[in-house]
Amino acid sequence: MENATHISSLSCTYNEDFKRILLPLVYSVVFILGLPLNFTVILQIWRSRKALTRTTIYMLNLATADLLYVCSLPLLIYNYAQHDYWPFGDFTCKFVRFQFYSNLHGSIMFLTCISFQRYLGICYPLAMWHKKGGRKFAWVVCGVVWMIVFTLCAPTFEFATTGTQRNRTVCYDLSEPARSAHYFPYGMALTFIGFVIPFLAIIMCYCCMTRILCQTSGMHSLVVREKKDKAIRMIIIVVVVFAISFFPFHLTKTMYLIIRAVKGVACDVRERYSIIYKCTRPFASMNSVLDPILFYFTQKKFRQSTKLLMDKISTKREKLSAK
């Protein structure tokens, strides 16, 4: 979050009143929906932990990352509702920004793991080499993913900080305006490693899966049909997550980083790109709501248990109304 940028001797002060409404509103929706949804996913997976598959292990880690991020949202809701006033200290500012980026890139990488696992199941259903190791291998992969995410996002503690703008303490999202040029190489590397590479890997997996699914379109086996439907649901949901949360954010962030780092750009141009970027930023957190939907539509047991629960609630309501 940058409220001001210096060009030579000029001070660029952005008009960002839109954040007082947009950001608290979107973050509140994500918090209200994301907290129970991700907690339910974690609880559901934990209950069936003896029958965990690689995919559910990846989803468990994905839901954990989402839940940790959602828990930090009340601080941001207060901050933006109070006109960018940050009273929670410098370390909390750094930690909240770290939570955002670690969730963002952790979600992308775990979705990549889920997509790759589904790709193996569709394109190499009879191969045994990708099944060896089972759950232990999946946990090792998750550990590696967390290490990569923490390493990628650790510089956030260096760049994100508090400052003073308009006589108010603020929490910068990327870096202080004076460090824009220093942040640029890290910001671009984070986008390339944490988004572009996983995104390309997912596209390759889905292209191969689509080709195989089209070839099996004439098969009427129940097992084949169920596997095909499950893969299609996953492809659709992951594409929706990327279309809403990840792609617009990284596109506008890249544009803003370039404009912010270039010297001599007019204040109104910087402000325009800043507004575009900050309008997509809250929607990047929407993946914390969309990810549990992926779990629901790709896990048959979860849908069945949810249906049973709703049936029980309906039966109790009918009994109460009959009394």
C-alpha positions as a LaTeX table, in Angstrom:
\begin{tabular}{lrrr}
\hline
Residue & $x$ (\AA) & $y$ (\AA) & $z$ (\AA) \\
\hline
Met1 & 0.00 & 0.00 & 0.00 \\
Glu2 & 1.58 & 3.22 & $-1.17$ \\
Asn3 & $-0.12$ & 6.53 & $-0.51$ \\
Ala4 & 2.68 & 8.68 & $-1.85$ \\
Thr5 & 5.56 & 8.41 & $-4.32$ \\
His6 & 8.31 & 10.91 & $-4.97$ \\
Ile7 & 9.37 & 11.97 & $-8.44$ \\
Ser8 & 12.39 & 14.22 & $-8.20$ \\
Ser9 & 11.27 & 17.05 & $-5.92$ \\
Leu10 & 7.55 & 16.38 & $-6.45$ \\
Ser11 & 5.43 & 14.40 & $-3.98$ \\
Cys12 & 2.69 & 12.23 & $-5.50$ \\
Thr13 & $-0.23$ & 11.84 & $-3.13$ \\
Tyr14 & $-2.85$ & 9.39 & $-4.35$ \\
Asn15 & $-6.57$ & 9.76 & $-3.85$ \\
Glu16 & $-7.54$ & 6.32 & $-2.53$ \\
Asp17 & $-10.86$ & 6.92 & $-0.85$ \\
Phe18 & $-12.32$ & 3.93 & $-2.72$ \\
Lys19 & $-10.37$ & 1.63 & $-0.39$ \\
Arg20 & $-12.48$ & 2.65 & 2.60 \\
Ile21 & $-15.46$ & 0.88 & 1.03 \\
Leu22 & $-14.11$ & $-1.75$ & $-1.37$ \\
Leu23 & $-11.42$ & $-3.37$ & 0.77 \\
Pro24 & $-13.32$ & $-3.66$ & 4.08 \\
Leu25 & $-16.35$ & $-4.98$ & 2.19 \\
Val26 & $-14.47$ & $-7.68$ & 0.25 \\
Tyr27 & $-12.28$ & $-8.66$ & 3.20 \\
Ser28 & $-15.36$ & $-8.94$ & 5.44 \\
Val29 & $-17.06$ & $-11.26$ & 2.94 \\
Val30 & $-13.90$ & $-13.39$ & 2.68 \\
Phe31 & $-13.60$ & $-13.55$ & 6.47 \\
Ile32 & $-17.27$ & $-14.42$ & 7.09 \\
Leu33 & $-17.31$ & $-17.14$ & 4.43 \\
Gly34 & $-13.70$ & $-18.30$ & 4.46 \\
Leu35 & $-13.40$ & $-18.96$ & 8.20 \\
Pro36 & $-16.18$ & $-21.58$ & 8.53 \\
Leu37 & $-15.57$ & $-23.07$ & 5.06 \\
Asn38 & $-11.86$ & $-23.75$ & 5.57 \\
Phe39 & $-12.37$ & $-24.88$ & 9.16 \\
Thr40 & $-15.00$ & $-27.36$ & 7.92 \\
Val41 & $-12.65$ & $-28.68$ & 5.21 \\
Ile42 & $-9.85$ & $-29.21$ & 7.74 \\
Leu43 & $-12.24$ & $-30.90$ & 10.18 \\
Gln44 & $-13.70$ & $-33.12$ & 7.46 \\
Ile45 & $-10.27$ & $-34.24$ & 6.22 \\
Trp46 & $-9.00$ & $-34.78$ & 9.75 \\
Arg47 & $-11.96$ & $-37.02$ & 10.58 \\
Ser48 & $-11.07$ & $-39.28$ & 7.66 \\
Arg49 & $-7.30$ & $-39.02$ & 8.18 \\
Lys50 & $-6.86$ & $-42.83$ & 8.10 \\
Ala51 & $-8.01$ & $-42.85$ & 4.48 \\
Leu52 & $-6.09$ & $-39.80$ & 3.26 \\
Thr53 & $-5.05$ & $-39.67$ & $-0.37$ \\
Arg54 & $-2.37$ & $-37.49$ & $-1.91$ \\
Thr55 & $-5.01$ & $-35.09$ & $-3.18$ \\
Thr56 & $-6.68$ & $-34.69$ & 0.22 \\
Ile57 & $-3.29$ & $-34.10$ & 1.84 \\
Tyr58 & $-2.64$ & $-31.26$ & $-0.60$ \\
Met59 & $-6.14$ & $-29.92$ & 0.07 \\
Leu60 & $-5.55$ & $-30.09$ & 3.82 \\
Asn61 & $-2.45$ & $-27.92$ & 3.46 \\
Leu62 & $-4.31$ & $-25.60$ & 1.08 \\
Ala63 & $-7.14$ & $-25.14$ & 3.60 \\
Thr64 & $-4.63$ & $-24.56$ & 6.42 \\
Ala65 & $-2.92$ & $-21.79$ & 4.44 \\
Asp66 & $-6.31$ & $-20.21$ & 3.70 \\
Leu67 & $-7.44$ & $-20.43$ & 7.33 \\
Leu68 & $-4.26$ & $-18.79$ & 8.65 \\
Tyr69 & $-4.69$ & $-15.92$ & 6.19 \\
Val70 & $-8.39$ & $-15.45$ & 6.92 \\
Cys71 & $-7.60$ & $-15.08$ & 10.63 \\
Ser72 & $-5.45$ & $-12.01$ & 9.85 \\
Leu73 & $-8.20$ & $-10.19$ & 7.91 \\
Pro74 & $-9.86$ & $-8.39$ & 10.89 \\
Leu75 & $-6.70$ & $-6.25$ & 11.22 \\
Leu76 & $-6.88$ & $-5.23$ & 7.55 \\
Ile77 & $-10.63$ & $-4.59$ & 7.77 \\
Tyr78 & $-10.04$ & $-2.21$ & 10.68 \\
Asn79 & $-7.06$ & $-0.58$ & 8.92 \\
Tyr80 & $-8.91$ & 0.32 & 5.73 \\
Ala81 & $-12.16$ & 1.21 & 7.48 \\
Gln82 & $-10.15$ & 3.74 & 9.52 \\
His83 & $-8.70$ & 5.46 & 6.44 \\
Asp84 & $-5.42$ & 3.51 & 6.32 \\
Tyr85 & $-4.67$ & 3.96 & 10.01 \\
Trp86 & $-2.42$ & 1.17 & 11.33 \\
Pro87 & $-2.12$ & 1.12 & 15.14 \\
Phe88 & $-0.85$ & $-2.46$ & 15.49 \\
Gly89 & 2.90 & $-1.91$ & 15.22 \\
Asp90 & 5.63 & $-2.57$ & 12.67 \\
Phe91 & 6.06 & $-6.33$ & 13.22 \\
Thr92 & 2.32 & $-6.98$ & 12.89 \\
Cys93 & 2.35 & $-5.00$ & 9.63 \\
Lys94 & 5.16 & $-7.17$ & 8.28 \\
Phe95 & 3.47 & $-10.37$ & 9.47 \\
Val96 & 0.08 & $-9.53$ & 7.92 \\
Arg97 & 1.69 & $-8.74$ & 4.57 \\
Phe98 & 3.70 & $-11.96$ & 4.82 \\
Gln99 & 0.47 & $-13.86$ & 5.53 \\
Phe100 & $-1.09$ & $-12.48$ & 2.36 \\
Tyr101 & 1.77 & $-13.40$ & 0.04 \\
Ser102 & 2.48 & $-16.78$ & 1.66 \\
Asn103 & $-1.21$ & $-17.70$ & 1.31 \\
Leu104 & $-1.32$ & $-16.42$ & $-2.25$ \\
His105 & 1.71 & $-18.34$ & $-3.50$ \\
Gly106 & 1.09 & $-21.32$ & $-1.22$ \\
Ser107 & $-2.40$ & $-21.66$ & $-2.69$ \\
Ile108 & $-1.04$ & $-21.46$ & $-6.23$ \\
Met109 & 1.56 & $-24.16$ & $-5.55$ \\
Phe110 & $-0.82$ & $-26.52$ & $-3.75$ \\
Leu111 & $-3.33$ & $-26.12$ & $-6.60$ \\
Thr112 & $-0.46$ & $-27.01$ & $-8.92$ \\
Cys113 & 0.22 & $-30.16$ & $-6.86$ \\
Ile114 & $-3.48$ & $-31.11$ & $-6.96$ \\
Ser115 & $-3.62$ & $-30.50$ & $-10.72$ \\
Phe116 & $-0.48$ & $-32.55$ & $-11.33$ \\
Gln117 & $-1.83$ & $-35.40$ & $-9.19$ \\
Arg118 & $-5.07$ & $-35.38$ & $-11.20$ \\
Tyr119 & $-3.03$ & $-35.23$ & $-14.43$ \\
Leu120 & $-1.19$ & $-38.42$ & $-13.42$ \\
Gly121 & $-4.45$ & $-40.14$ & $-12.58$ \\
Ile122 & $-6.00$ & $-39.25$ & $-15.95$ \\
Cys123 & $-3.02$ & $-39.58$ & $-18.29$ \\
Tyr124 & $-1.23$ & $-42.49$ & $-16.57$ \\
Pro125 & $-3.98$ & $-44.41$ & $-14.74$ \\
Leu126 & $-2.21$ & $-47.79$ & $-14.93$ \\
Ala127 & 1.32 & $-46.60$ & $-14.13$ \\
Met128 & 2.64 & $-47.61$ & $-10.72$ \\
Trp129 & 5.62 & $-45.27$ & $-10.54$ \\
His130 & 3.53 & $-42.26$ & $-9.56$ \\
Lys131 & 1.71 & $-44.23$ & $-6.83$ \\
Lys132 & 4.81 & $-45.37$ & $-4.94$ \\
Gly133 & 5.40 & $-43.64$ & $-1.64$ \\
Gly134 & 1.71 & $-42.79$ & $-1.17$ \\
Arg135 & 0.92 & $-40.42$ & 1.67 \\
Lys136 & 4.51 & $-40.10$ & 2.88 \\
Phe137 & 5.58 & $-38.75$ & $-0.50$ \\
Ala138 & 2.69 & $-36.25$ & $-0.48$ \\
Trp139 & 3.70 & $-34.98$ & 2.98 \\
Val140 & 7.29 & $-34.57$ & 1.75 \\
Val141 & 6.02 & $-32.58$ & $-1.24$ \\
Cys142 & 3.95 & $-30.38$ & 1.10 \\
Gly143 & 7.01 & $-29.77$ & 3.28 \\
Val144 & 9.03 & $-28.74$ & 0.22 \\
Val145 & 6.21 & $-26.44$ & $-0.93$ \\
Trp146 & 6.05 & $-24.71$ & 2.47 \\
Met147 & 9.84 & $-24.25$ & 2.45 \\
Ile148 & 9.73 & $-22.70$ & $-1.03$ \\
Val149 & 6.83 & $-20.42$ & $-0.07$ \\
Phe150 & 8.51 & $-19.22$ & 3.14 \\
Thr151 & 11.78 & $-18.62$ & 1.29 \\
Leu152 & 10.02 & $-16.69$ & $-1.50$ \\
Cys153 & 7.97 & $-14.55$ & 0.89 \\
Ala154 & 10.58 & $-14.01$ & 3.63 \\
Pro155 & 11.85 & $-10.73$ & 2.06 \\
Thr156 & 8.40 & $-9.31$ & 2.82 \\
Phe157 & 9.63 & $-8.83$ & 6.38 \\
Glu158 & 12.38 & $-6.62$ & 4.97 \\
Phe159 & 10.30 & $-4.52$ & 2.56 \\
Ala160 & 6.87 & $-4.24$ & 4.23 \\
Thr161 & 6.94 & $-1.66$ & 7.01 \\
Thr162 & 5.03 & 1.12 & 8.68 \\
Gly163 & 5.40 & 4.78 & 7.80 \\
Thr164 & 3.69 & 8.14 & 8.15 \\
Gln165 & 1.38 & 9.60 & 5.52 \\
Arg166 & $-0.96$ & 12.54 & 6.12 \\
Asn167 & 0.07 & 12.50 & 9.80 \\
Arg168 & $-1.19$ & 8.92 & 10.16 \\
Thr169 & 0.68 & 5.65 & 10.69 \\
Val170 & 0.21 & 3.42 & 7.63 \\
Cys171 & 1.28 & $-0.13$ & 6.73 \\
Tyr172 & 2.95 & $-0.34$ & 3.31 \\
Asp173 & 2.04 & $-3.35$ & 1.22 \\
Leu174 & 5.02 & $-3.59$ & $-1.12$ \\
Ser175 & 7.65 & $-1.24$ & 0.30 \\
Glu176 & 8.21 & 2.36 & 1.24 \\
Pro177 & 7.95 & 4.68 & $-1.80$ \\
Ala178 & 11.64 & 5.52 & $-1.43$ \\
Arg179 & 12.54 & 1.83 & $-1.89$ \\
Ser180 & 10.47 & 1.26 & $-5.04$ \\
Ala181 & 13.51 & 0.61 & $-7.23$ \\
His182 & 14.97 & $-1.82$ & $-4.67$ \\
Tyr183 & 11.71 & $-3.74$ & $-4.42$ \\
Phe184 & 11.24 & $-4.09$ & $-8.19$ \\
Pro185 & 13.66 & $-7.05$ & $-8.82$ \\
Tyr186 & 12.22 & $-8.98$ & $-5.87$ \\
Gly187 & 8.63 & $-8.24$ & $-6.88$ \\
Met188 & 9.23 & $-9.46$ & $-10.43$ \\
Ala189 & 11.07 & $-12.58$ & $-9.23$ \\
Leu190 & 8.22 & $-13.37$ & $-6.82$ \\
Thr191 & 5.69 & $-13.10$ & $-9.65$ \\
Phe192 & 7.74 & $-15.25$ & $-12.03$ \\
Ile193 & 8.62 & $-18.03$ & $-9.59$ \\
Gly194 & 5.45 & $-17.93$ & $-7.50$ \\
Phe195 & 2.91 & $-17.48$ & $-10.29$ \\
Val196 & 4.16 & $-17.73$ & $-13.90$ \\
Ile197 & 5.97 & $-21.08$ & $-13.55$ \\
Pro198 & 3.14 & $-22.85$ & $-11.63$ \\
Phe199 & 0.57 & $-21.31$ & $-13.99$ \\
Leu200 & 2.36 & $-22.66$ & $-17.06$ \\
Ala201 & 2.68 & $-26.07$ & $-15.39$ \\
Ile202 & $-1.07$ & $-26.15$ & $-14.71$ \\
Ile203 & $-1.86$ & $-25.16$ & $-18.31$ \\
Met204 & 0.33 & $-28.00$ & $-19.62$ \\
Cys205 & $-1.38$ & $-30.49$ & $-17.28$ \\
Tyr206 & $-4.85$ & $-29.35$ & $-18.31$ \\
Cys207 & $-4.03$ & $-29.46$ & $-22.03$ \\
Cys208 & $-2.89$ & $-33.06$ & $-21.70$ \\
Met209 & $-5.89$ & $-33.95$ & $-19.53$ \\
Thr210 & $-8.30$ & $-32.36$ & $-21.99$ \\
Arg211 & $-6.82$ & $-34.37$ & $-24.86$ \\
Ile212 & $-7.18$ & $-37.64$ & $-22.92$ \\
Leu213 & $-10.70$ & $-36.79$ & $-21.74$ \\
Cys214 & $-11.77$ & $-36.06$ & $-25.32$ \\
Gln215 & $-10.40$ & $-39.42$ & $-26.42$ \\
Thr216 & $-12.42$ & $-41.21$ & $-23.72$ \\
Ser217 & $-15.63$ & $-39.30$ & $-24.46$ \\
Gly218 & $-17.14$ & $-42.36$ & $-26.17$ \\
Met219 & $-16.52$ & $-44.72$ & $-23.25$ \\
His220 & $-19.54$ & $-45.45$ & $-21.10$ \\
Ser221 & $-17.87$ & $-47.19$ & $-18.18$ \\
Leu222 & $-19.14$ & $-45.87$ & $-14.84$ \\
Val223 & $-15.61$ & $-45.60$ & $-13.44$ \\
Val224 & $-14.37$ & $-43.73$ & $-16.51$ \\
Arg225 & $-17.37$ & $-41.40$ & $-16.43$ \\
Glu226 & $-16.91$ & $-40.60$ & $-12.73$ \\
Lys227 & $-13.20$ & $-39.94$ & $-13.18$ \\
Lys228 & $-13.91$ & $-37.74$ & $-16.18$ \\
Asp229 & $-16.60$ & $-35.73$ & $-14.34$ \\
Lys230 & $-14.32$ & $-35.25$ & $-11.35$ \\
Ala231 & $-11.48$ & $-34.01$ & $-13.56$ \\
Ile232 & $-13.75$ & $-31.63$ & $-15.44$ \\
Arg233 & $-15.10$ & $-30.16$ & $-12.18$ \\
Met234 & $-11.57$ & $-29.62$ & $-10.92$ \\
Ile235 & $-10.45$ & $-27.97$ & $-14.17$ \\
Ile236 & $-13.42$ & $-25.58$ & $-14.13$ \\
Ile237 & $-12.97$ & $-24.57$ & $-10.48$ \\
Val238 & $-9.19$ & $-24.06$ & $-10.72$ \\
Val239 & $-9.66$ & $-21.97$ & $-13.88$ \\
Val240 & $-12.26$ & $-19.85$ & $-12.04$ \\
Val241 & $-9.87$ & $-19.37$ & $-9.09$ \\
Phe242 & $-7.09$ & $-18.21$ & $-11.42$ \\
Ala243 & $-9.45$ & $-16.01$ & $-13.44$ \\
Ile244 & $-10.84$ & $-14.22$ & $-10.36$ \\
Ser245 & $-7.98$ & $-14.22$ & $-7.88$ \\
Phe246 & $-4.55$ & $-14.86$ & $-9.33$ \\
Phe247 & $-4.28$ & $-13.67$ & $-12.93$ \\
Pro248 & $-5.78$ & $-10.15$ & $-12.58$ \\
Phe249 & $-3.78$ & $-9.48$ & $-9.42$ \\
His250 & $-0.42$ & $-10.51$ & $-10.86$ \\
Leu251 & $-1.08$ & $-8.71$ & $-14.15$ \\
Thr252 & $-1.95$ & $-5.40$ & $-12.49$ \\
Lys253 & 0.78 & $-5.80$ & $-9.88$ \\
Thr254 & 3.41 & $-6.27$ & $-12.61$ \\
Met255 & 2.16 & $-3.19$ & $-14.46$ \\
Tyr256 & 2.21 & $-1.16$ & $-11.25$ \\
Leu257 & 5.71 & $-2.33$ & $-10.28$ \\
Ile258 & 7.05 & $-1.24$ & $-13.68$ \\
Ile259 & 5.38 & 2.19 & $-13.53$ \\
Arg260 & 6.43 & 2.66 & $-9.90$ \\
Ala261 & 10.08 & 1.86 & $-10.59$ \\
Val262 & 10.45 & 4.04 & $-13.72$ \\
Lys263 & 11.71 & 7.54 & $-13.03$ \\
Gly264 & 9.97 & 10.55 & $-14.48$ \\
Val265 & 6.47 & 9.06 & $-14.74$ \\
Ala266 & 3.76 & 11.65 & $-14.06$ \\
Cys267 & 1.85 & 11.50 & $-10.78$ \\
Asp268 & $-1.54$ & 10.99 & $-12.43$ \\
Val269 & $-0.21$ & 7.98 & $-14.37$ \\
Arg270 & 1.20 & 6.43 & $-11.19$ \\
Glu271 & $-2.08$ & 7.05 & $-9.42$ \\
Arg272 & $-4.08$ & 5.42 & $-12.23$ \\
Tyr273 & $-1.99$ & 2.24 & $-12.15$ \\
Ser274 & $-2.03$ & 2.23 & $-8.35$ \\
Ile275 & $-5.84$ & 2.31 & $-8.31$ \\
Ile276 & $-6.07$ & $-0.49$ & $-10.89$ \\
Tyr277 & $-3.68$ & $-2.68$ & $-8.90$ \\
Lys278 & $-5.33$ & $-2.02$ & $-5.54$ \\
Cys279 & $-8.78$ & $-2.78$ & $-6.95$ \\
Thr280 & $-7.63$ & $-6.31$ & $-7.84$ \\
Arg281 & $-5.71$ & $-6.91$ & $-4.60$ \\
Pro282 & $-8.69$ & $-7.69$ & $-2.34$ \\
Phe283 & $-10.04$ & $-10.14$ & $-4.92$ \\
Ala284 & $-6.76$ & $-12.05$ & $-4.71$ \\
Ser285 & $-7.94$ & $-13.09$ & $-1.24$ \\
Met286 & $-11.12$ & $-14.59$ & $-2.73$ \\
Asn287 & $-9.23$ & $-17.82$ & $-3.29$ \\
Ser288 & $-9.71$ & $-18.48$ & 0.44 \\
Val289 & $-13.43$ & $-18.86$ & $-0.32$ \\
Leu290 & $-13.10$ & $-20.55$ & $-3.71$ \\
Asp291 & $-10.60$ & $-23.23$ & $-2.60$ \\
Pro292 & $-13.08$ & $-25.00$ & $-0.26$ \\
Ile293 & $-15.52$ & $-25.17$ & $-3.19$ \\
Leu294 & $-12.85$ & $-27.16$ & $-5.06$ \\
Phe295 & $-12.76$ & $-29.62$ & $-2.17$ \\
Tyr296 & $-16.54$ & $-29.91$ & $-2.06$ \\
Phe297 & $-17.04$ & $-30.61$ & $-5.77$ \\
Thr298 & $-14.11$ & $-33.03$ & $-6.13$ \\
Gln299 & $-14.67$ & $-35.11$ & $-2.99$ \\
Lys300 & $-17.70$ & $-37.39$ & $-3.27$ \\
Lys301 & $-17.59$ & $-38.45$ & 0.40 \\
Phe302 & $-17.72$ & $-34.84$ & 1.55 \\
Arg303 & $-20.73$ & $-34.11$ & $-0.64$ \\
Gln304 & $-22.48$ & $-37.19$ & 0.72 \\
Ser305 & $-21.76$ & $-36.29$ & 4.36 \\
Thr306 & $-22.94$ & $-32.73$ & 3.73 \\
Lys307 & $-26.16$ & $-34.06$ & 2.18 \\
Leu308 & $-26.73$ & $-36.34$ & 5.20 \\
Leu309 & $-26.19$ & $-33.40$ & 7.55 \\
Met310 & $-28.67$ & $-31.23$ & 5.63 \\
Asp311 & $-31.20$ & $-34.09$ & 5.63 \\
Lys312 & $-30.86$ & $-34.42$ & 9.42 \\
Ile313 & $-31.37$ & $-30.67$ & 9.89 \\
Ser314 & $-34.42$ & $-30.79$ & 7.60 \\
Thr315 & $-35.88$ & $-33.75$ & 9.52 \\
Lys316 & $-35.42$ & $-31.98$ & 12.87 \\
Arg317 & $-37.12$ & $-28.87$ & 11.52 \\
Glu318 & $-40.06$ & $-30.93$ & 10.30 \\
Lys319 & $-40.41$ & $-32.60$ & 13.71 \\
Leu320 & $-40.30$ & $-29.26$ & 15.50 \\
Ser321 & $-42.88$ & $-27.72$ & 13.18 \\
Ala322 & $-45.16$ & $-30.75$ & 13.67 \\
Lys323 & $-45.24$ & $-30.31$ & 17.47 \\
\hline
\end{tabular}
